[in-house]
Amino acid sequence: MARTRKSKEAKGEIYAGFLDSAEEREEDSDLPRDEIGRRKIKRQYEELLGIRIEKLKGRVLNRERISKTVEGIYFICAKCMKVCHSLDEGLVEDPANENNLCGACAPR
């Protein structure tokens, strides 16, 4: 007996909780696609970490290779305690990796 294929609609319904809401898509519609992706990942980190953000402030969460020469870093700013990305907010990196700051919070 031949197996039947599941439609793409059925898969969309199963994973509906992981998809962006319409409001978020409209809000980010004028941004480049890669920046939209970084915003989505930052929101997911904030939801996932919750109250542990205070405990992890100043730490690097993840490093990603964007191209052969460019590396992106997700981190929690030690001062404002927001999840930031080095390409969007900037990064003032601490040698011990315990007091990293975003560009807005860094001393000038």
C-alpha positions as CSV (number, residue, x, y, z in Angstrom):
1,M,0.0,0.0,0.0
2,A,1.4,3.4,-0.9
3,R,2.0,6.1,1.7
4,T,0.2,9.4,1.3
5,R,2.0,12.7,1.7
6,K,1.1,15.1,4.4
7,S,0.1,18.5,3.0
8,K,2.1,21.6,3.9
9,E,-1.0,23.1,5.5
10,A,-1.0,20.3,8.1
11,K,2.6,21.0,9.0
12,G,1.9,24.7,9.4
13,E,-0.9,23.9,11.9
14,I,1.3,21.7,14.0
15,Y,4.1,24.3,14.3
16,A,1.9,27.4,14.4
17,G,3.2,28.3,17.9
18,F,6.7,28.8,16.4
19,L,5.7,31.1,13.7
20,D,5.8,34.9,14.1
21,S,2.6,36.7,14.8
22,A,1.2,39.1,12.1
23,E,1.9,42.1,14.3
24,E,5.6,41.3,14.6
25,R,5.9,40.8,10.8
26,E,4.3,44.1,10.1
27,E,6.5,45.9,12.6
28,D,9.7,44.4,11.0
29,S,8.6,44.7,7.3
30,D,10.9,47.6,6.5
31,L,14.0,45.9,7.9
32,P,16.5,43.7,6.0
33,R,15.8,40.0,6.3
34,D,18.8,39.2,8.4
35,E,18.0,41.9,11.0
36,I,14.5,40.5,11.2
37,G,15.9,37.1,12.1
38,R,18.2,38.6,14.7
39,R,15.3,40.4,16.4
40,K,13.3,37.2,16.4
41,I,16.2,35.3,18.1
42,K,16.6,38.1,20.7
43,R,12.9,37.8,21.6
44,Q,13.3,34.1,21.9
45,Y,16.3,34.4,24.2
46,E,14.4,36.9,26.4
47,E,11.4,34.5,26.7
48,L,13.6,31.5,27.3
49,L,15.9,33.1,29.9
50,G,13.2,35.0,31.7
51,I,14.3,35.9,35.2
52,R,17.8,34.4,34.7
53,I,18.8,37.4,32.6
54,E,19.9,39.2,35.8
55,K,22.1,36.3,36.8
56,L,23.6,36.1,33.3
57,K,24.1,39.8,32.7
58,G,27.3,40.7,30.9
59,R,27.8,37.2,29.5
60,V,28.0,36.0,25.9
61,L,25.1,33.8,25.0
62,N,26.1,32.6,21.5
63,R,28.6,33.3,18.7
64,E,27.6,32.8,15.1
65,R,29.7,32.9,11.9
66,I,28.0,35.2,9.5
67,S,30.7,35.0,6.8
68,K,34.3,33.9,6.8
69,T,35.4,37.1,8.3
70,V,32.4,38.4,10.2
71,E,31.3,36.9,13.6
72,G,28.0,37.9,15.3
73,I,27.7,37.6,19.0
74,Y,24.5,37.5,21.1
75,F,25.1,38.7,24.6
76,I,23.3,40.3,27.6
77,C,24.4,43.9,28.3
78,A,25.7,44.2,31.9
79,K,24.2,47.7,32.4
80,C,20.8,47.7,30.7
81,M,20.3,43.8,30.9
82,K,18.9,43.5,27.4
83,V,19.7,40.7,24.9
84,C,21.8,42.4,22.2
85,H,23.7,41.4,19.0
86,S,27.1,42.8,18.1
87,L,26.0,43.9,14.6
88,D,22.9,45.7,15.8
89,E,23.8,47.4,19.1
90,G,27.6,47.0,19.1
91,L,29.7,45.3,21.6
92,V,32.4,46.5,24.1
93,E,33.9,43.1,25.0
94,D,35.3,42.5,28.4
95,P,38.5,40.3,28.4
96,A,37.0,38.1,31.2
97,N,33.6,37.9,29.3
98,E,31.7,38.8,32.5
99,N,31.0,42.5,31.9
100,N,30.2,43.0,28.2
101,L,28.4,46.2,27.3
102,C,26.3,47.3,24.3
103,G,27.4,50.4,22.3
104,A,24.7,52.6,24.0
105,C,25.8,51.7,27.6
106,A,29.6,51.8,27.0
107,P,31.6,54.7,28.4
108,R,32.8,57.1,25.7
